[in-house]
Amino acid sequence: MKKIILPLILFCLFENLLAQEVSVFPQPTDLITVPTAGIMPRGAYMIGLNFYNNGGVVGGISSGISNKFMFGISFGGFGIIGNDKITWNKQPGVQIKYRLIDESIAAPALLIGFNSRGYGAYIDSLDRYENKAKGFYAVCSKNFQLLGNFGLHGGINYNPIEIKDGDKDPSFFVGLDKDINSELSVVLEYDAALNDNEKNVISLGKGYLNAGVRWSFAQNFHFELDFNNILLNHDKVEFVNREFKLTFIEFF
């Protein structure tokens, strides 16, 4: 537990040291696979499609129920694109987010949430995804004005569901997003995946480093190209996963 709490404390101290005379920017609700403390406003909804390897597609919709509470569901599977047999995920994914503290000039936003959807193929024998879901989590986010918006994010998580592999440790994650101009931004994240390194059934214990580029080519449409598992944290994996997402945001 100490190796999780200490990085989070240092992260929040670093944020507060930087939080001097800066503006508060709107935050993304997620980076690539890790959540942020960003939340959709009341009455807004977001539809997303994620395309990944082996013809995999995941679609989801989420909505701001209030200015602090957000709910979403998603579902997908492998072989949807191509001529292979379609293998659907075992169940839909559910995401719940509640922001306890809003971001201010001096302090980061703090959010608690739950996400049951992991990433990659669902492995029936282990009752888990290749990359485990975050489960329950707490995350803080802070934005800074540094040649455009610069956001820092960090949190801890515990997944009580995908534990059939015998590894149920809590874990932590960190990330950032940086605007390049009014249309382009880059995102970078690291998920320590400490709940997936004890027996190394799937991962090699390196954690997951992911990077991506977002293009807001219209006010409501966003395209994202991601490069996932840069550390090649799976056995017999030789190349980085190239994935892309399409997102549409609108108000009821």
LOKE-988640 format. One record per residue: residue in three letters; x, y, z of N, C-alpha, C in turn. Coordinates in steps of 0.05 Angstrom, whole numbers, padded with zeros to 5 digits, always signed. Layout:
AlaXYZXYZXYZ
...
//
This chain:
Met+00017-00024+00000+00000+00000+00000+00017+00025+00000
Lys+00041+00025+00014+00058+00048+00015+00067+00057-00012
Lys+00073+00038-00030+00083+00045-00056+00062+00056-00074
Ile+00036+00056-00065+00015+00069-00080+00009+00096-00068
Ile+00008+00098-00041+00001+00124-00028+00022+00145-00033
Leu+00048+00137-00031+00070+00156-00033+00070+00170-00060
Pro+00068+00156-00083+00067+00170-00109+00044+00189-00111
Leu+00020+00182-00100-00003+00199-00101+00002+00225-00085
Ile+00013+00222-00061+00019+00246-00045+00039+00264-00059
Leu+00060+00253-00070+00080+00269-00084+00067+00283-00108
Phe+00049+00269-00122+00036+00280-00146+00019+00304-00138
Cys+00003+00302-00117-00014+00324-00108+00002+00347-00098
Leu+00025+00342-00084+00042+00364-00075+00054+00378-00099
Phe+00062+00363-00120+00073+00375-00144+00052+00393-00158
Glu+00028+00384-00158+00006+00400-00170+00003+00426-00155
Asn+00002+00425-00129-00002+00449-00113+00021+00469-00115
Leu+00045+00459-00119+00068+00476-00122+00066+00492-00149
Leu+00055+00478-00169+00052+00491-00195+00028+00509-00197
Ala+00009+00506-00180-00017+00520-00182-00014+00549-00173
Gln+00000+00565-00187+00004+00593-00181-00005+00610-00204
Glu-00025+00627-00200-00033+00646-00221-00040+00633-00247
Val-00056+00612-00246-00063+00597-00271-00093+00598-00275
Ser-00102+00594-00299-00130+00592-00306-00140+00564-00304
Val-00165+00561-00298-00177+00534-00297-00189+00528-00325
Phe-00181+00505-00336-00190+00497-00363-00208+00473-00360
Pro-00226+00469-00379-00243+00445-00379-00225+00421-00383
Gln-00233+00398-00371-00216+00374-00372-00229+00352-00388
Pro-00213+00335-00401-00224+00311-00413-00233+00292-00392
Thr-00254+00276-00398-00264+00257-00378-00246+00233-00375
Asp-00230+00227-00396-00211+00205-00396-00187+00213-00412
Leu-00165+00199-00408-00142+00202-00425-00145+00181-00447
Ile-00131+00158-00444-00134+00136-00464-00148+00113-00451
Thr-00137+00103-00430-00150+00081-00415-00155+00089-00386
Val-00144+00111-00376-00146+00119-00348-00165+00143-00346
Pro-00180+00145-00324-00198+00167-00320-00184+00192-00310
Thr-00198+00215-00313-00189+00240-00302-00211+00249-00283
Ala-00207+00272-00270-00228+00284-00254-00247+00302-00270
Gly-00244+00302-00297-00262+00316-00314-00289+00303-00315
Ile-00310+00318-00318-00337+00307-00318-00354+00323-00338
Met-00373+00310-00350-00391+00323-00369-00411+00340-00354
Pro-00418+00363-00364-00439+00380-00351-00466+00368-00354
Arg-00484+00376-00337-00512+00367-00338-00524+00372-00365
Gly-00537+00351-00375-00551+00354-00401-00534+00347-00425
Ala-00508+00342-00421-00491+00335-00443-00489+00305-00446
Tyr-00485+00295-00470-00480+00266-00474-00458+00262-00494
Met-00444+00240-00491-00421+00233-00508-00424+00205-00519
Ile-00422+00202-00545-00422+00176-00559-00395+00171-00569
Gly-00384+00148-00563-00357+00141-00571-00354+00114-00584
Leu-00337+00111-00604-00330+00086-00616-00300+00082-00615
Asn-00291+00059-00605-00263+00053-00602-00257+00029-00620
Phe-00239+00032-00639-00231+00011-00658-00203+00001-00651
Tyr-00200-00025-00647-00173-00035-00639-00167-00061-00654
Asn-00147-00076-00645-00136-00099-00660-00157-00122-00662
Asn-00152-00139-00682-00168-00162-00687-00198-00155-00693
Gly-00202-00133-00706-00229-00125-00713-00246-00117-00689
Gly-00233-00109-00667-00248-00102-00643-00261-00075-00644
Val-00285-00073-00635-00300-00047-00633-00315-00046-00607
Val-00313-00023-00593-00328-00018-00569-00343+00008-00573
Gly-00369+00008-00569-00385+00032-00570-00396+00038-00543
Gly-00399+00064-00537-00409+00071-00511-00423+00098-00512
Ile-00440+00103-00492-00453+00128-00489-00453+00136-00459
Ser-00447+00161-00454-00446+00171-00426-00459+00198-00425
Ser-00469+00206-00402-00484+00231-00400-00479+00244-00372
Gly-00480+00270-00372-00478+00285-00347-00506+00286-00335
Ile-00510+00272-00313-00536+00272-00299-00539+00298-00283
Ser-00517+00307-00271-00516+00333-00258-00488+00344-00264
Asn-00482+00367-00253-00455+00379-00258-00433+00365-00242
Lys-00441+00345-00226-00421+00330-00211-00422+00300-00216
Phe-00444+00290-00228-00449+00262-00231-00451+00254-00260
Met-00438+00233-00268-00437+00224-00295-00440+00193-00296
Phe-00456+00184-00316-00461+00155-00318-00457+00147-00347
Gly-00446+00123-00352-00442+00113-00379-00443+00083-00381
Ile-00449+00073-00404-00449+00044-00410-00435+00040-00437
Ser-00423+00016-00440-00409+00010-00465-00411-00020-00470
Phe-00407-00028-00495-00408-00056-00502-00393-00060-00529
Gly-00382-00083-00533-00367-00088-00558-00357-00117-00559
Gly-00338-00121-00576-00327-00148-00579-00305-00148-00601
Phe-00295-00173-00606-00274-00177-00627-00287-00188-00652
Gly-00273-00184-00675-00282-00195-00700-00305-00180-00713
Ile-00313-00158-00702-00336-00143-00713-00329-00132-00740
Ile-00304-00122-00744-00294-00114-00770-00277-00137-00782
Gly-00282-00144-00806-00268-00167-00818-00286-00190-00824
Asn-00274-00213-00829-00290-00237-00835-00286-00259-00815
Asp-00277-00252-00791-00275-00272-00769-00301-00274-00754
Lys-00303-00295-00738-00327-00299-00721-00327-00277-00700
Ile-00350-00265-00696-00353-00244-00676-00354-00256-00648
Thr-00337-00246-00630-00336-00254-00602-00344-00230-00585
Trp-00368-00230-00574-00377-00208-00558-00366-00209-00530
Asn-00363-00186-00518-00354-00185-00490-00375-00198-00473
Lys-00367-00207-00450-00385-00223-00432-00408-00206-00422
Gln-00403-00181-00416-00424-00164-00406-00418-00135-00413
Pro-00438-00117-00412-00432-00089-00418-00414-00077-00396
Gly-00400-00056-00403-00385-00041-00384-00401-00018-00372
Val-00397-00013-00347-00411+00009-00333-00391+00028-00321
Gln-00396+00054-00325-00379+00074-00313-00396+00094-00297
Ile-00387+00100-00273-00400+00119-00255-00379+00138-00244
Lys-00384+00164-00246-00365+00184-00237-00379+00205-00220
Tyr-00367+00212-00197-00378+00234-00181-00355+00252-00172
Arg-00357+00278-00179-00335+00296-00171-00341+00308-00144
Leu-00324+00302-00125-00327+00311-00098-00319+00340-00095
Ile-00297+00348-00108-00286+00375-00105-00280+00386-00133
Asp-00290+00410-00139-00284+00423-00164-00256+00435-00164
Glu-00244+00437-00187-00218+00450-00190-00219+00479-00184
Ser-00199+00490-00171-00197+00518-00165-00169+00528-00174
Ile-00164+00553-00170-00137+00564-00177-00115+00550-00162
Ala-00121+00543-00136-00100+00533-00119-00101+00503-00115
Ala-00123+00489-00122-00125+00461-00116-00136+00445-00139
Pro-00129+00420-00141-00139+00402-00162-00168+00393-00157
Ala-00181+00385-00178-00207+00372-00175-00203+00343-00164
Leu-00222+00334-00149-00221+00307-00138-00247+00292-00145
Leu-00244+00268-00157-00267+00252-00166-00264+00224-00157
Ile-00286+00211-00151-00287+00182-00145-00305+00169-00166
Gly-00299+00144-00173-00314+00131-00193-00311+00101-00194
Phe-00325+00089-00213-00324+00060-00217-00326+00055-00246
Asn-00309+00036-00256-00310+00028-00284-00306-00002-00286
Ser-00325-00016-00298-00323-00045-00299-00311-00055-00325
Arg-00306-00037-00344-00296-00046-00370-00266-00044-00372
Gly-00253-00066-00379-00225-00066-00384-00220-00062-00414
Tyr-00196-00069-00423-00188-00065-00451-00176-00091-00462
Gly-00179-00095-00488-00169-00119-00500-00190-00141-00499
Ala-00182-00165-00505-00200-00188-00506-00209-00196-00478
Tyr-00233-00207-00477-00243-00218-00451-00235-00247-00450
Ile-00222-00255-00428-00212-00282-00425-00231-00297-00406
Asp-00247-00315-00417-00267-00329-00401-00255-00345-00379
Ser-00233-00359-00383-00221-00376-00363-00212-00362-00338
Leu-00206-00336-00341-00197-00320-00319-00217-00299-00310
Asp-00240-00297-00324-00261-00277-00318-00249-00249-00317
Arg-00234-00242-00337-00222-00215-00338-00215-00207-00366
Tyr-00210-00181-00370-00200-00171-00395-00169-00174-00395
Glu-00158-00172-00419-00129-00172-00421-00117-00150-00404
Asn-00128-00126-00406-00120-00104-00388-00143-00099-00369
Lys-00139-00104-00344-00161-00104-00325-00175-00076-00324
Ala-00200-00077-00316-00215-00052-00312-00204-00038-00287
Lys-00210-00012-00285-00200+00004-00262-00215-00004-00237
Gly-00240-00013-00239-00256-00018-00215-00262+00008-00201
Phe-00260+00008-00174-00264+00032-00159-00238+00049-00159
Tyr-00242+00075-00162-00218+00093-00163-00223+00120-00152
Ala-00202+00134-00146-00202+00163-00139-00181+00176-00155
Val-00187+00199-00166-00167+00213-00184-00169+00243-00179
Cys-00146+00256-00180-00145+00285-00179-00133+00296-00205
Ser-00142+00319-00214-00133+00331-00239-00129+00361-00234
Lys-00109+00372-00247-00103+00401-00246-00094+00411-00273
Asn-00104+00433-00282-00097+00445-00307-00081+00471-00303
Phe-00063+00475-00321-00045+00498-00320-00043+00512-00347
Gln-00036+00537-00347-00033+00552-00371-00003+00552-00378
Leu+00004+00536-00397+00032+00533-00405+00033+00531-00436
Leu+00033+00554-00449+00031+00554-00479+00007+00538-00488
Gly-00016+00544-00475-00040+00529-00479-00046+00512-00455
Asn-00068+00497-00455-00075+00481-00432-00055+00458-00428
Phe-00048+00453-00402-00031+00431-00395-00044+00418-00370
Gly-00053+00393-00372-00067+00380-00350-00051+00357-00339
Leu-00051+00355-00312-00038+00333-00298-00059+00317-00283
His-00056+00290-00283-00076+00273-00272-00063+00250-00257
Gly-00074+00242-00235-00063+00219-00221-00083+00207-00202
Gly-00082+00181-00198-00102+00168-00181-00094+00140-00172
Ile-00111+00129-00155-00108+00101-00145-00133+00086-00152
Asn-00131+00060-00155-00154+00043-00161-00152+00016-00149
Tyr-00176+00004-00146-00178-00024-00135-00200-00038-00150
Asn-00194-00061-00161-00213-00077-00177-00220-00102-00161
Pro-00244-00104-00149-00251-00128-00134-00265-00149-00151
Ile-00267-00144-00177-00282-00162-00195-00264-00182-00209
Glu-00243-00172-00222-00225-00189-00238-00202-00199-00221
Ile-00208-00218-00203-00188-00228-00184-00184-00258-00185
Lys-00195-00271-00206-00193-00300-00208-00164-00308-00213
Asp-00147-00290-00223-00119-00296-00228-00103-00295-00202
Gly-00116-00288-00179-00102-00288-00154-00088-00262-00147
Asp-00091-00242-00164-00077-00216-00159-00098-00195-00154
Lys-00102-00186-00130-00122-00166-00123-00110-00142-00109
Asp-00085-00135-00116-00072-00112-00104-00085-00086-00114
Pro-00085-00064-00098-00092-00038-00109-00070-00028-00128
Ser-00075-00008-00144-00056+00001-00163-00058+00032-00165
Phe-00042+00044-00183-00043+00073-00187-00037+00079-00216
Phe-00044+00104-00224-00040+00113-00252-00035+00143-00252
Val-00020+00152-00272-00015+00180-00276-00017+00186-00306
Gly-00021+00212-00312-00022+00220-00340-00022+00249-00344
Leu-00022+00258-00369-00022+00286-00376-00035+00290-00403
Asp-00046+00314-00407-00055+00322-00434-00045+00351-00439
Lys-00038+00356-00464-00026+00382-00471-00037+00391-00498
Asp-00048+00415-00499-00057+00427-00524-00034+00435-00541
Ile-00035+00429-00567-00016+00439-00586-00026+00464-00599
Asn-00051+00464-00607-00065+00488-00617-00095+00484-00611
Ser-00112+00500-00624-00141+00499-00618-00153+00472-00627
Glu-00140+00457-00644-00151+00432-00654-00137+00407-00644
Leu-00110+00409-00640-00094+00386-00634-00085+00385-00605
Ser-00085+00361-00593-00074+00358-00566-00061+00330-00565
Val-00043+00327-00546-00030+00301-00542-00036+00291-00513
Val-00037+00265-00510-00043+00253-00484-00022+00231-00479
Leu-00015+00228-00454+00005+00208-00445-00004+00198-00418
Glu-00002+00171-00414-00010+00160-00389+00007+00135-00382
Tyr+00008+00130-00356+00021+00105-00347+00004+00092-00326
Asp-00003+00067-00330-00019+00051-00312+00000+00030-00300
Ala+00005+00032-00274+00024+00014-00261+00015-00015-00262
Ala-00012-00020-00262-00024-00047-00264-00012-00066-00243
Leu-00010-00056-00218+00001-00073-00196-00017-00097-00190
Asn-00042-00096-00199-00059-00119-00196-00057-00139-00218
Asp-00036-00137-00234-00032-00155-00257-00003-00163-00260
Asn+00011-00164-00237+00040-00170-00239+00049-00192-00220
Glu+00031-00203-00204+00040-00222-00184+00047-00249-00196
Lys+00029-00259-00214+00034-00285-00226+00041-00282-00256
Asn+00040-00258-00266+00047-00252-00294+00032-00272-00313
Val+00007-00276-00308-00009-00293-00326-00010-00282-00354
Ile-00013-00255-00356-00015-00242-00382+00007-00221-00385
Ser+00010-00204-00365+00029-00182-00368+00057-00191-00358
Leu+00076-00174-00364+00104-00179-00356+00112-00162-00332
Gly+00093-00147-00320+00099-00132-00296+00111-00105-00301
Lys+00110-00095-00326+00122-00069-00332+00102-00046-00329
Gly+00076-00052-00327+00056-00031-00329+00050-00024-00358
Tyr+00031-00006-00362+00023+00002-00389+00028+00031-00394
Leu+00045+00037-00414+00050+00064-00422+00036+00069-00449
Asn+00019+00089-00450+00003+00094-00475+00006+00124-00482
Ala+00004+00130-00508+00006+00157-00518-00014+00160-00540
Gly-00024+00185-00544-00044+00189-00565-00044+00218-00575
Val-00057+00222-00598-00060+00249-00610-00090+00252-00615
Arg-00101+00275-00606-00130+00281-00610-00133+00305-00629
Trp-00152+00302-00647-00158+00323-00667-00187+00330-00665
Ser-00193+00354-00657-00221+00363-00656-00226+00378-00682
Phe-00234+00362-00702-00237+00374-00729-00263+00388-00732
Ala-00281+00386-00713-00306+00401-00712-00313+00405-00683
Gln-00332+00423-00677-00338+00429-00650-00347+00405-00634
Asn-00362+00388-00646-00374+00365-00632-00361+00338-00638
Phe-00343+00337-00658-00330+00312-00666-00300+00312-00659
His-00291+00289-00649-00263+00287-00642-00253+00260-00653
Phe-00229+00261-00664-00215+00237-00674-00190+00233-00657
Glu-00184+00208-00650-00160+00203-00633-00145+00179-00644
Leu-00119+00181-00647-00101+00159-00654-00084+00153-00630
Asp-00085+00128-00621-00071+00120-00597-00049+00099-00603
Phe-00028+00099-00588-00007+00080-00589-00005+00067-00561
Asn-00016+00043-00558-00019+00031-00532+00002+00009-00527
Asn+00007+00004-00501+00026-00016-00493+00054-00012-00505
Ile+00064+00013-00503+00090+00020-00514+00112+00003-00501
Leu+00109-00005-00476+00129-00021-00462+00127-00051-00470
Leu+00108-00058-00487+00104-00086-00496+00101-00104-00471
Asn+00081-00097-00455+00077-00111-00430+00060-00136-00432
His+00061-00149-00455+00048-00175-00458+00067-00195-00470
Asp+00066-00220-00461+00083-00241-00472+00078-00245-00502
Lys+00099-00248-00517+00097-00253-00546+00086-00230-00562
Val+00085-00206-00550+00077-00182-00565+00102-00167-00574
Glu+00104-00161-00600+00128-00149-00611+00123-00120-00621
Phe+00098-00112-00623+00092-00086-00635+00072-00071-00617
Val+00073-00045-00618+00054-00028-00604+00027-00030-00617
Asn+00006-00029-00600-00022-00029-00610-00029-00002-00622
Arg-00038-00001-00647-00048+00024-00659-00078+00022-00659
Glu-00090+00042-00646-00119+00042-00643-00129+00070-00649
Phe-00155+00073-00656-00166+00100-00659-00195+00101-00648
Lys-00203+00126-00641-00229+00130-00630-00243+00153-00644
Leu-00269+00152-00645-00286+00173-00655-00305+00181-00632
Thr-00309+00206-00627-00325+00216-00605-00344+00238-00615
Phe-00369+00237-00607-00388+00258-00614-00400+00268-00587
Ile-00401+00294-00583-00411+00306-00559-00433+00326-00566
Glu-00455+00324-00551-00478+00342-00556-00494+00346-00531
Phe-00513+00365-00531-00531+00370-00509-00559+00361-00516
Phe-00573+00351-00496-00601+00343-00500-00618+00367-00507
//
